[in-house]
Amino acid sequence: MSSAPTIASDRLILRPHKITDFEPFYSLLASDRAAFMDGPYSRKQSWYWLASEVGSWSLKGFGSWGVVLRENATLIGQIGINQPEHFPEIEIGWMFFINAEGKGFAAEAAQTALHWARNILKPASLVSYIHPQNRRSIALASRLGATHDPAAELPEGQTPSDTIVYRHSLGVTPCS
């Protein structure tokens, strides 16, 4: 698969990233809000970050989607299923703009992406690598049914003070 498929939920469309996504994501990645994602990032680092999210689809057959509102196509964030080289497992991760928080959009996008992964990738589970102080992401992972997995391997160079792992059981037999 060379590009993200477009998938939809009741209120959202998960679509391939577009070049117009860069500026809004750069604004988020350059801000203090990126602290839980090892940021803030420079413009150059943000470009590489977005390009790797898009390129993952060609390299691995999964990656990230831009999340837009169905009603008006407003970009509100990103949901992704990724495994960069330093991740021991496939992760589902998210980031949403501040104006989209607290409305259930992240949970709806994550449920849609998890459904896609369950049916297309068919892994037994996915993980979410979360900074231990990122209470909003921990709450979302728990809301999605994920459980803390202290025995899971951490991304290369990370320690338990940097990252905790939440496991999303997908209830499928993994492909070989």
VEXLOLO-272190 format. One line per 4 residues: their letters; for each residue x, y, z of N, C-alpha, C. Coordinates in Angstrom, 1 decimal. Layout:
REM residues N
a = X,Y,Z,X,Y,Z,X,Y,Z  ...
***
This chain:
REM residues 176
mssa = 0.9,-1.2,0.0,0.0,0.0,0.0,0.9,1.2,0.0  0.7,2.1,-0.9,1.6,3.3,-1.0,1.0,4.5,-0.4  -0.3,4.5,0.0,-0.9,5.7,0.6,-1.9,5.2,1.6  -2.2,6.0,2.5,-3.2,5.7,3.5,-4.6,5.6,2.9
ptia = -5.3,4.6,3.3,-6.7,4.5,2.8,-7.5,5.6,3.5  -8.6,5.9,2.9,-9.5,6.9,3.6,-10.6,6.0,4.2  -10.8,6.2,5.5,-11.8,5.5,6.3,-12.6,6.5,7.1  -13.8,6.2,7.5,-14.7,7.1,8.1,-15.4,6.5,9.3
sdrl = -15.7,7.4,10.2,-16.6,7.1,11.4,-17.8,8.0,11.3  -18.6,8.0,12.4,-19.8,8.8,12.3,-19.5,10.3,12.1  -18.5,10.8,12.8,-18.2,12.3,12.8,-16.9,12.6,12.1  -16.1,11.6,11.8,-14.7,11.9,11.3,-14.4,11.2,10.0
ilrp = -13.4,11.7,9.3,-12.8,11.1,8.2,-11.3,11.0,8.5  -10.7,9.8,8.4,-9.3,9.5,8.5,-8.8,9.4,7.0  -7.9,10.4,6.7,-7.5,10.5,5.3,-6.0,10.6,5.2  -5.4,10.3,4.0,-4.0,10.5,3.8,-3.6,12.0,4.2
hkit = -2.4,12.1,4.7,-1.9,13.5,5.0,-1.8,14.3,3.7  -2.0,15.6,3.7,-1.8,16.5,2.6,-0.7,17.5,3.0  -0.1,18.1,2.0,0.9,19.1,2.2,0.4,20.2,3.1  -0.9,20.5,3.0,-1.5,21.6,3.8,-1.6,21.2,5.3
dfep = -1.4,20.0,5.6,-1.3,19.5,7.0,-0.1,20.0,7.7  1.0,20.3,7.0,2.3,20.6,7.6,2.2,21.8,8.5  1.7,22.9,8.1,1.7,24.1,9.0,1.0,23.9,10.3  -0.2,23.3,10.3,-0.9,23.1,11.6,-0.1,22.2,12.5
fysl = 0.4,21.1,11.9,1.2,20.1,12.7,2.5,20.7,13.2  3.1,21.5,12.3,4.4,22.2,12.8,4.1,23.1,14.0  3.0,23.8,13.9,2.6,24.7,15.1,2.5,23.9,16.3  1.9,22.7,16.3,1.7,21.9,17.4,3.1,21.3,17.9
lasd = 3.8,20.8,16.9,5.1,20.2,17.2,6.2,21.2,17.7  6.0,22.4,17.4,7.0,23.5,17.8,6.6,24.0,19.2  5.4,23.7,19.7,5.0,24.2,20.9,5.3,23.4,22.1  5.0,23.9,23.3,5.2,23.2,24.5,4.3,22.0,24.6
raaf = 3.2,22.0,23.8,2.3,20.8,23.8,3.0,19.6,23.3  4.1,19.7,22.7,4.8,18.5,22.1,5.8,17.9,23.2  5.8,18.4,24.4,6.7,17.9,25.4,6.6,16.4,25.6  5.3,15.9,25.6,5.1,14.5,25.8,5.5,13.6,24.6
mdgp = 5.9,14.3,23.5,6.4,13.6,22.3,7.8,13.9,22.0  8.6,14.1,23.0,10.0,14.4,22.9,10.3,15.8,22.2  9.3,16.7,22.2,9.5,18.0,21.5,9.8,19.0,22.6  9.7,20.3,22.2,9.3,20.8,20.9,10.3,20.5,19.8
ysrk = 9.8,20.6,18.5,10.6,20.3,17.3,10.8,21.5,16.5  12.0,21.5,15.8,12.2,22.6,14.8,11.4,22.4,13.6  11.4,23.3,12.7,10.7,23.2,11.4,11.2,22.0,10.6  12.5,21.9,10.6,13.2,20.8,9.9,12.8,19.4,10.5
qswy = 12.9,19.3,11.8,12.5,18.1,12.5,11.0,17.8,12.2  10.2,18.8,12.2,8.7,18.6,12.0,8.5,18.1,10.6  9.2,18.6,9.6,9.1,18.1,8.2,9.4,16.6,8.2  10.6,16.3,8.8,11.0,14.9,8.7,9.9,14.0,9.5
wlas = 9.4,14.5,10.6,8.4,13.8,11.3,7.2,13.5,10.4  6.6,14.5,9.8,5.4,14.3,9.0,5.8,13.4,7.7  6.9,13.6,7.1,7.3,12.8,6.0,7.4,11.3,6.4  7.9,11.0,7.5,8.0,9.6,8.0,6.7,9.0,8.2
evgs = 5.7,9.8,8.7,4.4,9.4,9.0,3.7,9.0,7.6  4.0,9.8,6.6,3.4,9.5,5.3,4.1,8.3,4.6  5.5,8.3,4.7,6.3,7.3,4.1,6.1,5.9,4.6  5.7,5.8,5.9,5.4,4.5,6.5,4.5,3.7,5.7
wslk = 3.5,4.3,5.1,2.5,3.6,4.3,3.2,2.8,3.2  4.1,3.4,2.5,4.9,2.7,1.4,5.8,1.7,1.9  6.5,2.0,3.0,7.5,1.1,3.6,6.9,-0.1,4.4  5.8,0.1,5.1,5.3,-0.9,6.0,3.8,-1.3,5.7
gfgs = 3.1,-0.5,5.0,1.7,-0.8,4.7,0.8,-0.3,5.8  1.3,0.5,6.7,0.5,1.2,7.7,1.2,2.5,8.1  0.5,3.4,8.7,1.1,4.7,9.1,0.0,5.6,9.7  0.1,6.9,9.4,-0.8,7.8,10.1,-1.8,8.4,9.1
wgvv = -2.9,8.9,9.7,-3.9,9.6,8.9,-4.1,11.0,9.5  -4.4,11.9,8.6,-4.9,13.2,9.1,-6.4,13.0,9.5  -6.8,13.5,10.6,-8.2,13.4,11.0,-8.9,14.7,10.8  -10.0,14.6,10.0,-10.8,15.8,9.7,-12.3,15.5,10.1
lren = -13.0,16.6,10.4,-14.4,16.5,10.7,-15.2,16.2,9.4  -16.1,15.3,9.5,-16.9,15.0,8.3,-17.7,16.2,7.8  -18.2,17.0,8.7,-19.2,18.1,8.4,-18.5,19.2,7.6  -17.2,19.4,7.8,-16.6,20.6,7.1,-15.1,20.3,6.7
atli = -14.6,19.1,6.8,-13.2,18.8,6.5,-12.2,19.5,7.2  -12.5,20.1,8.4,-11.5,20.8,9.2,-10.5,19.8,9.8  -9.2,20.0,9.6,-8.2,19.1,10.2,-8.2,19.3,11.7  -8.3,18.2,12.5,-8.3,18.4,14.0,-7.2,17.6,14.6
gqig = -6.5,16.8,13.9,-5.4,16.0,14.5,-4.9,14.9,13.6  -4.3,13.9,14.3,-3.7,12.8,13.6,-3.9,11.5,14.5  -4.2,10.4,13.8,-4.2,9.1,14.4,-3.2,8.2,13.6  -2.4,7.4,14.3,-1.5,6.6,13.5,-1.2,5.2,14.1
inqp = -0.9,4.3,13.2,-0.5,3.0,13.5,0.9,2.9,12.9  1.9,2.9,13.8,3.3,3.0,13.3,4.2,2.1,14.0  5.4,1.9,13.4,6.5,1.1,14.0,7.8,1.6,13.4  8.2,2.8,13.8,9.6,3.2,13.4,10.6,2.2,13.9
ehfp = 11.8,2.3,13.3,12.8,1.3,13.6,13.2,1.1,15.1  13.0,2.2,15.9,13.3,2.1,17.3,12.2,1.6,18.2  11.0,1.3,17.6,9.9,0.7,18.3,9.9,-0.8,18.2  9.8,-1.5,19.4,9.8,-3.0,19.3,8.5,-3.5,18.8
eiei = 7.4,-2.8,19.0,6.1,-3.2,18.6,5.3,-2.2,17.8  4.3,-2.6,17.1,3.4,-1.6,16.4,2.6,-0.8,17.4  2.6,0.5,17.2,2.0,1.4,18.2,0.8,2.1,17.5  -0.3,2.3,18.3,-1.3,3.3,17.9,-1.1,4.5,18.7
gwmf = -0.9,5.6,18.0,-0.7,6.9,18.7,-1.5,8.0,18.1  -1.7,9.1,18.9,-2.6,10.1,18.5,-2.0,11.5,18.9  -2.4,12.5,18.2,-2.2,13.9,18.7,-3.3,14.7,18.0  -4.0,15.5,18.9,-5.1,16.4,18.4,-4.8,17.8,18.8
fina = -5.3,18.7,18.0,-5.2,20.1,18.3,-6.1,20.5,19.5  -5.7,21.5,20.2,-6.3,21.8,21.5,-7.8,22.1,21.3  -8.2,22.7,20.2,-9.6,23.0,20.0,-10.5,21.7,19.7  -9.8,20.6,19.5,-10.5,19.3,19.3,-10.6,18.4,20.5
egkg = -9.9,18.8,21.6,-9.8,18.0,22.8,-11.1,18.1,23.6  -11.4,17.0,24.3,-12.6,17.0,25.2,-13.9,16.7,24.5  -13.9,16.3,23.2,-15.1,16.1,22.5,-15.3,14.7,22.0  -14.4,13.8,22.4,-14.5,12.4,22.0,-13.9,12.1,20.7
faae = -13.3,13.1,20.0,-12.8,12.8,18.6,-11.6,11.9,18.7  -10.7,12.0,19.6,-9.5,11.1,19.7,-10.0,9.7,19.9  -10.9,9.5,20.8,-11.4,8.1,21.0,-12.1,7.5,19.8  -12.9,8.4,19.1,-13.6,7.9,17.9,-12.6,7.6,16.8
aaqt = -11.6,8.4,16.6,-10.5,8.2,15.6,-9.8,6.9,15.9  -9.4,6.8,17.2,-8.6,5.6,17.7,-9.5,4.3,17.5  -10.7,4.3,17.8,-11.6,3.1,17.6,-11.6,2.8,16.1  -11.7,3.8,15.3,-11.8,3.5,13.8,-10.5,2.9,13.3
alhw = -9.3,3.5,13.8,-8.0,2.9,13.4,-7.8,1.5,14.0  -8.2,1.3,15.2,-8.1,-0.1,15.8,-9.0,-1.1,15.0  -10.1,-0.7,14.6,-11.0,-1.5,13.8,-10.3,-1.9,12.4  -9.7,-0.9,11.8,-8.9,-1.1,10.6,-7.8,-2.1,10.8
arni = -7.0,-1.8,11.9,-5.9,-2.7,12.2,-6.3,-4.1,12.4  -7.4,-4.3,13.2,-7.9,-5.6,13.5,-8.3,-6.4,12.2  -8.9,-5.7,11.3,-9.3,-6.3,10.0,-8.3,-6.4,8.9  -7.3,-5.5,8.9,-6.4,-5.5,7.8,-5.0,-6.1,8.3
lkpa = -4.5,-5.6,9.4,-3.1,-6.0,9.8,-3.2,-7.3,10.6  -4.3,-7.5,11.4,-4.6,-8.6,12.2,-3.5,-9.0,13.2  -3.0,-8.0,13.9,-2.1,-8.3,15.0,-2.9,-8.7,16.3  -2.2,-9.5,17.1,-2.9,-9.9,18.4,-3.1,-8.6,19.3
slvs = -2.2,-7.7,19.2,-2.3,-6.5,20.0,-1.5,-5.3,19.4  -1.8,-4.2,19.8,-1.0,-3.0,19.5,-0.6,-2.4,20.8  0.3,-1.5,20.9,0.7,-0.8,22.1,0.5,0.7,21.9  0.5,1.4,23.0,0.6,2.9,23.0,1.8,3.2,23.9
yihp = 2.8,3.9,23.4,3.9,4.3,24.2,3.6,5.7,24.7  3.5,5.9,26.0,2.9,7.1,26.6,3.9,7.7,27.6  4.1,9.0,27.7,4.9,9.6,28.7,4.1,9.4,30.0  4.8,9.0,31.1,4.1,8.7,32.4,3.2,9.9,32.9
qnrr = 3.6,11.1,32.5,2.8,12.3,33.0,1.7,12.7,32.1  1.6,12.1,31.0,0.6,12.4,30.0,-0.8,11.8,30.4  -1.4,12.4,31.3,-2.7,11.9,31.9,-3.8,11.8,30.9  -3.9,12.7,29.9,-4.9,12.7,28.9,-4.8,11.4,28.0
sial = -3.5,11.1,27.6,-3.3,9.9,26.8,-3.5,8.6,27.6  -3.1,8.6,28.8,-3.3,7.5,29.7,-4.8,7.2,29.8  -5.6,8.3,30.0,-7.1,8.2,30.2,-7.7,7.7,28.9  -7.2,8.2,27.7,-7.7,7.7,26.4,-7.4,6.2,26.2
asrl = -6.2,5.8,26.5,-5.8,4.4,26.3,-6.7,3.5,27.2  -6.9,3.9,28.4,-7.8,3.2,29.3,-9.2,3.1,28.8  -9.7,4.3,28.3,-11.1,4.3,27.8,-11.2,3.4,26.6  -10.1,3.2,25.8,-10.2,2.3,24.7,-10.1,0.8,25.1
gath = -9.9,0.6,26.3,-9.8,-0.8,26.8,-8.3,-1.3,27.0  -7.4,-0.4,26.7,-5.9,-0.8,26.9,-5.6,-1.0,28.3  -4.6,-1.8,28.6,-4.2,-2.0,30.0,-2.7,-1.8,30.1  -2.2,-1.2,31.2,-0.8,-1.0,31.4,-0.1,-2.3,31.4
dpaa = 1.0,-2.3,30.6,1.8,-3.5,30.4,3.3,-3.2,30.9  3.6,-3.3,32.2,4.9,-3.0,32.6,6.0,-3.9,32.1  5.6,-5.1,31.6,6.6,-6.1,31.1,7.0,-5.8,29.7  6.3,-4.9,29.0,6.5,-4.7,27.6,7.9,-4.0,27.3
elpe = 8.5,-4.4,26.3,9.8,-3.8,25.9,9.5,-2.3,25.5  10.4,-1.5,25.9,10.3,0.0,25.6,11.0,0.3,24.3  10.7,1.4,23.7,11.4,1.9,22.5,12.9,2.1,22.8  13.7,1.9,21.9,15.2,2.0,22.1,15.5,3.3,22.7
gqtp = 16.3,3.3,23.7,16.8,4.5,24.4,15.8,5.0,25.5  14.6,4.4,25.6,13.6,4.9,26.6,13.8,4.1,27.9  13.3,4.8,29.0,13.3,4.2,30.3,11.9,4.3,30.8  11.6,3.6,31.9,10.2,3.7,32.5,9.9,5.1,33.0
sdti = 10.9,6.0,33.2,10.6,7.3,33.6,10.2,8.2,32.3  10.6,7.7,31.1,10.2,8.3,29.9,8.9,7.8,29.3  8.7,6.5,29.4,7.6,5.9,28.6,7.0,4.7,29.4  5.7,4.7,29.4,5.0,3.5,29.9,4.2,2.9,28.7
vyrh = 3.9,1.7,28.8,3.2,1.0,27.7,1.8,0.6,28.0  0.9,0.9,27.2,-0.5,0.4,27.3,-0.8,-0.5,26.1  -1.3,-1.7,26.4,-1.6,-2.7,25.4,-3.0,-2.8,25.1  -3.3,-2.7,23.7,-4.6,-2.8,23.2,-4.7,-4.2,22.6
slgv = -5.5,-5.1,23.3,-5.7,-6.5,22.8,-6.8,-6.4,21.7  -6.4,-7.0,20.6,-7.4,-6.9,19.4,-8.1,-8.2,19.3  -7.8,-9.2,20.0,-8.6,-10.4,20.0,-8.6,-11.2,18.7  -7.4,-11.1,18.0,-7.3,-11.8,16.7,-6.0,-12.7,16.8
tpcs = -6.0,-13.7,16.0,-4.8,-14.5,15.9,-3.9,-13.8,14.9  -2.6,-13.5,15.3,-1.7,-12.7,14.4,-1.4,-13.5,13.2  -1.1,-12.7,12.1,-0.7,-13.3,10.8,0.8,-13.8,11.0  1.2,-14.8,10.2,2.5,-15.2,10.3,3.3,-14.7,9.2
***
